[in-house]
Every structure is written in C-alpha cells, then in structure tokens.
Amino acid sequence: MRRLRSRFPDAAIALVAIVMASIPSRAWAQACCAGGSAVTPGRLEPHEDALVGTQVKAASIIGSYDPGGHYIGSPGGDTEYDLEQDVFGALRLLRRGQAALLVPLVETFRSTPQDGSHLGGGIGDINLSARYDFVLAGESRYVPGIALLAGVTFPTGTPVESATQPLAVDSTGIGAFQGSGGLALEQTFGPWLVNATGIVAGRAPRGGETLGVQATLLAAGAYTFTNDAAMALSAAYSFEGDARDASGADVPSSSKRVMLVTLSGLYPITDKWRLLGGLYLNPPVSQLGSNQPASAGFFLTVIRSWS
C-alpha cells in the first residue's frame, strides 16, 4: 500500500535526533546492560566475561486452548502445578560473542477426582546457546543493536510417550533434538531499551513423528533507573505447524500456538550479584493459543558475574 508523505515524519525524526543527542552516554550504557538483563537473565552484559545463576519457576495451569483456539478453563477438581529449577552459566568467547548452558530440573503435580494426586519429575532438556552482537544497542544512534542467535536443545528429559508414572507427571522433555537460529534487534532511547527478537526452531524425528517447525516472536520494552535497577514488559508469541507422521503426511489439527506475557524486574545487589524476578501469564483469551495449556506463574533468579 502506498504511503502518503508529509512534513510531519521528517520533523518528528529531527526532534527525536535532537533529544537523543542530548542524552548522556552513560544512560545509553545503563539501558543496554540492565534492561537487556531484565529481558534475558542469562545474557552477559557488555563488560562481563562470565556468569552463573540459578532460577526457580512455579506455575499453575489455569486452563487450555483447544485445536480451534477456544480457551477452556480447567475442569473443577483438576489441578496442575509446574515447578522448575534451572542452573545456567554464560562465558564470553569473543569480544562480542558468548555461549550459555542451561540445565533444568522439572517437577509436575497433577490431581484429578478420577486418578488422585501424583507428583513426578526429573532432569529436563539441556540447552546450549550462543549469541554474537554485530552492533550493540546504543552503539549507534541510528542503527539498532543487531545480534545473531543460535542454539541446540538435547533430549535429556523424559518425553510424554516414555512417562511411566500416573498422569505422566514424570514427563520432562519433548524427546527430540532441536536446533534454533534467530535475530535480535534492540535500541536504547535514554533509559529505555526496546527489543524485537525472532527465533525459528526445527526438531529431529521422534517415535516416527516429526514436530512442526516452531517460530517465536518477542517484543520487549525495559526501563533502567539511575541505580541500575530495571523493569521490563515483554510479549512472546510462539507457533508451530502440524506434525508429520512416519510417511511424511501432516497430522491434522496438531499445530500449536500460544502467547506469553512477562513482567520482570532486576535489582543489582552489588557489582557482582543481581536479583531478578517476575510474573508471567498465558492470557486466558480465545484465539491467543491452540493445543496448549494456559498457565500463570512467577520466577526468581540469582546471578553472580565476573568481569
């Protein structure tokens, strides 16, 4: 569609450029560091060489989305709580490159009037990831930060078809290797950081079936305070196509999609220690998901870094 031109966009761009030019460079650095960490806890800040951390997550299943995208609340008497404890670390390998490893421990509690209450868990799928920043956020006033993302997830968890406990409470993984690649764009505007990230993941066959290609789009905004604390609000939308059976044919109505909204905060305890926490929710609104549960939960993260 052809866009109508006017003098207003040029005037707005000029005004923004003047405002950005008046912002001290330290404010740009603050937003890039604290704001980025509030969005992605396991990411090294530009001045850091390594970090280790642990994260605790807890969520309650509040409903689910059917194949048609309709939201359905959890039936009366049915209860599910999902718990996870992650241990992760990141290491700078190049001046602008870093790698991270995450090892999750997953537990599930499910209860129904028919089957009673059951608790199970174990190690989840281990993830190895890498990030390379071609341009850092705030490095240029006109070109956003540009980062290339890559990762591989190993099927170290127990897939649902291999679960042995009632209600499959010992299921902790998808049961297939997963490779992913993505691109992240972000820019600072004074104490504000704006981030847009896209990730595409493919899975290896498992049990004669191949899960569909998955894509995730994330948009986030973060505000950094003068004491280097930060708050961030993000929304991620993930979707994947139909799975394929052993013959290569699509499995009808097996596609999935879901939205996740997260409000998070970061507080620097010292120069080396920082604390993160937040709330997350799959909005219980029809057409925002399909073939997925909807949950509400919180997370708490402690990180120790080295420069």
N, C-alpha and C positions, 0 to 999 in steps of 0.2 A: 504494500500500500504506500502511495506517495505521501511524504510528509510535507506539510505546509511549513514554509520558512518564515521567520520573523526576526526582528531585532532582539527579542527577549532572550532566547538561548545564549546569544553572544554576550549580552550584558550580564547574564547570570554566571556564565563561565568566567568572565573577567572579575566579577565580585568574589567568587569562590577563590580564584587565584590570589587576589589581594589578601583575603583572610588567611589563606594557608601560608602565605609568605610571612605573615606577622607572628606565626606560632613558633615558639622556641623549639630547637631541635630536640631537647630532652623530652618534651611532651610527645613527639613522634616516637622516640625510642620506648617510652613508657607504654604507650598504647600497643606497640608491636609486641613487646615482651609479655606484660601481664595480661593484656587482652587475648593474645594468642594462646597463652597457657590456660586461661579460663575456658576457652573453647575446646582445646585439645590437651588434656592434662599431661600426657606422656611425651610431649614435644619439648625438645631442648630450646631454651631461649638463646638468642644470638651470642651471648657472652659465656654460655655454659659448654663444658666439654663432656659431662656425663651426669646422669641422674638415676636414682632408683626410687620406687614408690610402691605403695600398696593402696588398693581401692576396695571398698566394701559397698555392695549394692543390694538393695532389697526392694521387691515389688510385689504388689497384689494384683492378680488377674481380676479385672472388673467386668469383662465381657469378651465378645469376639465379633469378627466380621465374617459373614457368610460369603459363599462364592459370588453372589450378586452384589456384594458391597454393603449389605444392610447390617447395621450394628445391632447386636443382641446382648442384653445384659446377662450376667451369669445366673444360671438357674438357682432358685432358693435351695439352700443346703449344700451347694457345691462351693468348695473353697480351694484356692491355689495361691501359694506364696512361693516366689522365686528368689533365691539368695545367690550371691556370687562374691567371691573374694579373689581379686586379681593381684598378682605380683608382676611388676614390669620394670624395665630398665631401658635406658637410651644411651648411645655412645656416639660422639662426633667422630666421623671417619675422614671427612674432608672439611675444608673451611666452611663450605655451605652444604655439606651432606651429613646425614645422620641416619642411624639404624636403631630400631627398637624391637624388643622382645616382650611378649605378654603371655603369662601363664595363668589361666583361670581355674578356679575351683568352684564347681556349680552344685547347688542343692535345690531340690524341689519338694514342697509339701503339697499334697493333694488329698482332698477329703470329699466323699460323696455319700449320700444316705445308703446307697446300694453296696458300695465297696469298702466303706470305712475310711480311716485315715492312714496315710502312708508317707514316709519320708525317705528320700534316697538322694544320691549324688555321687560326685567323683570329679576327676580332672576333666576339664573341657578341652576345646580345640585350641592348640597353641598357635599364636600368630607372630610372624616375623615381618617387619615392615621397614621401609626406607623412605627418606624424603630428601630431595635436593632443591634448594632455593636458588633459582637463576637470578631473581631480583627480590630483595627483602622489602617488606611493607614499610613505607616511609622513606625508602632509599631514594626514590624519585617522587617528585610532587605530581607528576603527570602519568607515570607508568606504574600500575599496581604491582605489588609483590606477586611473583609467579613461582610456583613450586610444583615439581613433578613427584607423584606419589606411587609407590609400588608395594605389594605385599603378597605373602603366601600364608595360608592357614592350613595347618596339618590336622588330619583326622584322628587326633589323640583322644577325643571324647567318645562316649558310647552313643551310637545313633539309636533312634527310636525302635528300629526293627531288631536291634540286638538287646534291648532292655529286657530284664528278667524279673524285675520287681512289679508288684501290682500298680496299675495306673501309670506304668512306665516312668516312675519317679526317678529312676537311675539313668534316664536318657540325658546326656550332657553335650552332644555334638551333632553335626549334620552327616558325619560318616563319609566325607569325600574331601579330597584336596581342593583348595580354592585359590586361584590366583587373581590378583586385582591390580588395576592401574588407575591413576586419577590425576586430576589437575586442580590446584588450589590457587585462587586469586584473592588477594586481600590488600587493603589500603588503610592508612591512618588519616584521620581528619582531626587534628588536635588530640584530645583524649579519647577519641572514638576510633575503633577498629571495625571494619566491615569485611566479612569473609564470604566467599562463594566457592564451594567445592563440589566437584563431580567425580564419582568413582564407578567403575564398571568391573564386575567380577564374574568369572566363569568357573564352573565346577567340573571336576572329573566324574565319570560314571560311577554309580554305586548300586550294587544289587540289581543290575540290569536296567537301571533308570538313571537318567541324567537330569539334574535340576536345571531350570531355565537360567539364562544369563540374567544377572541382577545388576541394577543401576541404582545409585543413591545420589541424590542432590541435597546439598546442605547450604543453608543461608544463615549467617550469624552476625550479630552486632554486639560489640563489647565496649564498655566504658571503663577507663582507668582513672582512679583517683590519685591525688597528689602523693599519697603514702604507698603507691604501687599496688594497692588492692584493686580488684576489678570485678565487674558484674557482666554477665553475658546472657543473651537470649538467642536461642537457635531453634531452627525447624529443619528437620530432615525428612525427606520423602523417599522411600525405597520401593522398588517394584521389580518384578521378575516375570519372564514369560512362562508359558506352560512347560512342564517337564516333558521329557521324551522317554518312551519305553524302549525295550531292547531292540525293537525293529526300526527305531527312529521316528515313530509316529508320535504326534503330540498327545499328551494325556489331557482330555477335556477338563475344563474348569479347575486346573491345578495352578494357575498363575496366582501370584501373591502381590500385595501392596499394603503399605502401612505408613502413617505419618507419626513422627515423634517430635514433641516439643520439649525443650530443656531450658530451665532457668538455673544458672550456675554462678558461683562466686569464688573468688580467690583472695586469700589473705596471706601476705608474707610474714611469717613468724620471725624469721631472721633472714640474713642474706642467703643462707644455705637451705633453709627449711620453708616450705609453703604448704598451706592447707587449702583444699578445695572441697566444695560441697554443692549439692544442688538437688532439684526436683525434676522429674521427667514424667511425661504422660503421653499415651496414645489417645488422642481426643476421641471420646465416645460418640462420634458423629458418623452417620451413614455416608458412604462413598469416600471416606478417607482411608479405607482399608478393605482387604478381601482375603479370605482364607488365613487369617492371622488372629491371634489373641490380642486383646487390648489390656494394657496394664498401667498402673500408676505407682511410682516409686521414688526412691531417693538414693543418693550416693555420697560417700565421704572418702576423700583421698588425701594421703600424706606423702610428700615428696621431699627427698634430700638430694641436693645437686652439688656439683663440683665445677669450678671454673678453671 
